[in-house]
Amino acid sequence: MNAVVGLDAAWTATNPSGVSLMAGEPGNWKLLAVASSYGAFHLQAGLGRLDDVFDARILLDSAMRLAGERATLIAADIPLAHSPIVGRREADNAVSRLYGARHAGTHTPSALRPGALADRIRADLLGAGYPLRTIAPAHDGLIEVYPHPALIELTGAKRRLPYKIGKIAKYWPGLSAAERRARLLDEWRTIVAQLDLRVEGVAALLPAPDADAPARVLKAYEDALDAVVCGWIGTCVIEGAAVALGDADAAIWIPKLTST
């Protein structure tokens, strides 16, 4: 059995990072746990209340407690490279060439953001036995993933899905606040339903929040959802159903192109 950790890793140390854990074999995956932060993930693993910061040793310990075995692959949504990241990489350009017209190009990383945080994630996981994988096959180790183009591939959408809570006014400027939230929850339900077809338990562990929930609750749900998307991409990589866009130094893994 394989165990995949999905990380919606924040680009700064102060923002929460979503975490998911799924396990299984090609064609038969199950979501075991999902949380909107490291601390919440560790609580699910029975480790008690810990600081909400990245710690490779504790993360892997939590994953092992929940899965019953060592994690196979870590799929993280954060810029990663073998060399220091100081600006746009070929991986960013390759994704933007394919998905930029569909509003799913990458943000530009820098030495400051995510900077040292990304370097530490890569180095600490390398020290724990998870080298950064940029060339297929990548059945184990650490990979960089990116939810926006992956969701286009998952749903067959023509462009980037409008599912970010912080952008609902931009997505639907002519609607009321209540109508915008209703649209957002519909987008989340669509994503969850598609993921649930591929990974058992997604719908059960990610029920949609109430439309009148506080904004912080909606943002936490979004972070958890992104972590599940990251984990799903990891399962695609293990199945050989994903491509690495970039070069040997840095690559972003995306499910094989079916809609471009």
C-alpha positions as CSV (number, residue, x, y, z in Angstrom):
1,M,0.0,0.0,0.0
2,N,1.1,3.6,-0.7
3,A,0.4,6.6,1.6
4,V,0.4,10.1,0.1
5,V,0.6,13.3,2.1
6,G,-0.9,16.4,0.4
7,L,0.3,19.8,1.6
8,D,-1.3,23.1,0.7
9,A,1.8,24.7,2.0
10,A,1.6,28.4,2.8
11,W,4.3,30.7,1.4
12,T,4.8,32.3,4.8
13,A,5.4,30.8,8.2
14,T,2.5,32.6,9.8
15,N,-0.3,31.4,7.5
16,P,-1.9,27.9,8.0
17,S,-1.2,25.0,5.7
18,G,-3.7,22.4,4.8
19,V,-2.8,18.7,5.2
20,S,-4.3,15.5,3.7
21,L,-3.4,11.9,3.9
22,M,-4.7,9.2,1.6
23,A,-3.6,5.6,1.1
24,G,-4.2,2.7,-1.2
25,E,-3.0,1.3,-4.6
26,P,-3.5,2.6,-8.2
27,G,-7.2,2.7,-8.9
28,N,-8.2,2.2,-5.2
29,W,-7.5,5.2,-3.0
30,K,-9.0,6.3,0.3
31,L,-8.8,9.6,2.1
32,L,-7.8,8.9,5.7
33,A,-7.5,12.4,7.2
34,V,-7.7,16.0,6.2
35,A,-7.0,19.2,8.2
36,S,-6.8,22.9,7.6
37,S,-3.5,23.2,9.5
38,Y,-0.5,21.2,10.7
39,G,-1.7,21.5,14.3
40,A,-5.2,20.1,13.5
41,F,-3.6,17.3,11.5
42,H,-1.4,16.3,14.5
43,L,-4.5,16.4,16.8
44,Q,-6.2,13.9,14.5
45,A,-3.1,11.7,14.8
46,G,-3.4,11.7,18.6
47,L,-0.2,13.8,19.2
48,G,-2.0,16.5,21.2
49,R,-2.0,20.2,20.5
50,L,1.3,21.2,18.8
51,D,2.6,24.4,17.2
52,D,1.0,25.1,13.8
53,V,4.4,25.1,11.9
54,F,6.1,22.8,9.5
55,D,8.2,20.1,11.2
56,A,9.1,17.2,8.9
57,R,9.6,14.7,11.7
58,I,6.3,15.4,13.4
59,L,4.4,15.5,10.1
60,L,5.8,12.1,9.1
61,D,5.1,10.7,12.5
62,S,1.5,11.9,12.3
63,A,1.1,10.4,8.9
64,M,2.5,7.1,10.0
65,R,0.2,7.0,13.0
66,L,-2.9,7.6,10.8
67,A,-1.9,5.3,7.9
68,G,-0.1,2.6,9.8
69,E,2.9,2.8,7.6
70,R,5.5,5.3,6.4
71,A,4.4,7.8,3.8
72,T,5.4,7.0,0.2
73,L,5.1,10.5,-1.4
74,I,4.7,14.1,-0.2
75,A,2.9,16.3,-2.7
76,A,3.3,20.0,-1.8
77,D,1.8,23.1,-3.4
78,I,4.9,25.3,-2.9
79,P,7.8,26.2,-5.2
80,L,10.6,23.7,-4.8
81,A,13.9,23.3,-6.6
82,H,17.3,21.7,-6.1
83,S,18.9,25.1,-6.4
84,P,18.0,28.3,-4.6
85,I,14.8,29.9,-6.0
86,V,15.4,33.6,-6.9
87,G,12.7,34.1,-9.5
88,R,10.6,32.4,-12.1
89,R,11.7,29.0,-13.1
90,E,11.3,26.9,-16.3
91,A,8.6,25.0,-14.3
92,D,6.6,28.2,-13.8
93,N,7.0,29.2,-17.5
94,A,6.0,25.7,-18.7
95,V,2.8,25.7,-16.7
96,S,2.0,29.2,-17.7
97,R,2.5,28.4,-21.4
98,L,0.0,25.6,-21.2
99,Y,-2.5,27.1,-18.8
100,G,-2.0,30.9,-18.7
101,A,-4.7,31.6,-21.3
102,R,-7.0,29.6,-19.1
103,H,-6.1,31.9,-16.1
104,A,-4.2,29.1,-14.3
105,G,-0.6,30.2,-14.7
106,T,1.7,30.3,-11.7
107,H,2.6,33.0,-9.3
108,T,6.2,34.2,-9.4
109,P,8.3,32.9,-6.5
110,S,11.2,34.9,-5.1
111,A,14.1,34.6,-2.7
112,L,11.8,36.2,0.0
113,R,8.5,34.4,-0.8
114,P,8.5,31.5,-0.2
115,G,12.3,31.8,0.0
116,A,13.8,30.1,3.1
117,L,10.6,28.4,4.0
118,A,10.5,26.4,0.8
119,D,14.2,25.6,1.2
120,R,13.6,24.3,4.7
121,I,10.7,22.1,3.6
122,R,12.8,20.6,0.8
123,A,15.9,20.2,3.0
124,D,14.1,18.7,6.0
125,L,12.2,16.2,3.9
126,L,15.4,15.2,2.1
127,G,17.0,14.6,5.5
128,A,14.0,12.4,6.3
129,G,14.5,10.3,3.2
130,Y,12.2,12.2,0.7
131,P,14.3,13.7,-2.1
132,L,12.7,16.2,-4.5
133,R,11.6,14.4,-7.6
134,T,11.5,16.3,-10.9
135,I,11.7,13.5,-13.5
136,A,9.4,10.5,-14.0
137,P,9.0,8.1,-12.5
138,A,8.4,9.6,-9.1
139,H,6.8,6.9,-7.0
140,D,8.4,8.1,-3.8
141,G,10.0,11.3,-2.3
142,L,8.8,14.9,-2.5
143,I,7.0,16.5,-5.5
144,E,5.7,20.0,-6.3
145,V,2.1,20.3,-7.4
146,Y,-0.3,23.1,-8.4
147,P,-4.0,22.7,-7.8
148,H,-5.4,25.2,-10.4
149,P,-4.3,23.4,-13.6
150,A,-5.0,20.1,-11.9
151,L,-8.6,21.1,-11.2
152,I,-9.0,22.0,-14.9
153,E,-7.9,18.5,-15.7
154,L,-10.1,17.0,-13.0
155,T,-13.3,18.7,-14.1
156,G,-12.7,19.4,-17.8
157,A,-13.2,23.1,-17.2
158,K,-12.3,25.6,-19.9
159,R,-10.6,27.9,-17.4
160,R,-9.5,28.2,-13.8
161,L,-12.2,27.3,-11.3
162,P,-13.7,30.2,-9.2
163,Y,-13.3,28.5,-5.8
164,K,-11.2,30.9,-3.7
165,I,-13.0,32.6,-0.9
166,G,-10.9,35.7,-1.0
167,K,-11.9,36.4,-4.7
168,I,-15.6,35.9,-4.7
169,A,-16.3,39.6,-5.2
170,K,-14.1,39.5,-8.3
171,Y,-15.7,36.3,-9.5
172,W,-19.3,37.5,-9.2
173,P,-19.3,41.3,-8.9
174,G,-23.0,41.7,-9.7
175,L,-24.3,39.3,-7.1
176,S,-25.2,39.8,-3.4
177,A,-22.9,38.5,-0.7
178,A,-25.3,35.6,0.0
179,E,-25.5,34.7,-3.7
180,R,-21.7,34.8,-4.0
181,R,-21.3,32.4,-1.1
182,A,-23.9,30.1,-2.7
183,R,-22.0,30.0,-5.9
184,L,-18.7,29.3,-4.0
185,L,-20.3,26.4,-2.1
186,D,-21.5,25.0,-5.5
187,E,-18.0,25.1,-6.8
188,W,-16.7,23.3,-3.7
189,R,-19.4,20.6,-4.0
190,T,-18.4,20.1,-7.7
191,I,-14.8,19.7,-6.9
192,V,-15.5,17.4,-3.9
193,A,-17.8,15.2,-6.0
194,Q,-15.2,14.8,-8.7
195,L,-12.5,14.0,-6.2
196,D,-14.8,11.5,-4.5
197,L,-15.0,9.5,-7.7
198,R,-11.3,9.0,-7.6
199,V,-10.6,8.9,-3.9
200,E,-13.0,7.2,-1.5
201,G,-14.0,9.2,1.5
202,V,-13.5,12.8,0.2
203,A,-17.2,13.6,0.3
204,A,-17.5,12.1,3.8
205,L,-14.6,14.0,5.3
206,L,-15.2,17.3,3.5
207,P,-18.9,18.1,3.8
208,A,-19.6,21.7,2.7
209,P,-19.7,24.3,5.4
210,D,-22.8,26.3,6.1
211,A,-23.3,29.3,3.8
212,D,-23.4,31.7,6.8
213,A,-20.2,30.3,8.4
214,P,-17.6,32.8,9.4
215,A,-15.0,33.7,6.7
216,R,-12.3,32.0,8.7
217,V,-14.3,28.8,8.6
218,L,-14.7,29.0,4.9
219,K,-11.0,29.8,4.4
220,A,-10.1,26.8,6.6
221,Y,-12.3,24.6,4.4
222,E,-10.6,25.9,1.2
223,D,-7.2,25.1,2.7
224,A,-8.3,21.6,3.5
225,L,-9.8,21.1,0.0
226,D,-6.6,22.3,-1.6
227,A,-4.6,19.8,0.5
228,V,-6.9,17.0,-0.8
229,V,-6.3,18.1,-4.4
230,C,-2.6,18.0,-3.7
231,G,-2.9,14.5,-2.4
232,W,-4.9,13.4,-5.4
233,I,-2.3,14.7,-7.7
234,G,0.2,12.6,-5.8
235,T,-1.9,9.5,-6.4
236,C,-1.9,10.3,-10.1
237,V,1.9,10.6,-10.1
238,I,2.2,7.1,-8.4
239,E,-0.2,5.7,-11.1
240,G,2.0,7.2,-13.9
241,A,-0.9,9.5,-14.8
242,A,0.8,12.8,-14.4
243,V,3.5,14.8,-16.2
244,A,6.4,16.9,-14.8
245,L,6.5,20.4,-16.4
246,G,9.8,22.0,-16.0
247,D,13.4,20.6,-15.9
248,A,15.7,18.6,-13.8
249,D,16.1,21.4,-11.3
250,A,12.4,22.1,-10.7
251,A,9.2,20.6,-12.0
252,I,5.5,21.0,-11.3
253,W,3.5,17.7,-11.6
254,I,0.1,17.9,-13.2
255,P,-2.3,15.1,-14.1
256,K,-1.9,14.0,-17.7
257,L,-3.3,16.5,-20.1
258,T,-6.8,15.5,-21.3
259,S,-8.3,18.9,-22.0
260,T,-5.5,20.8,-23.8
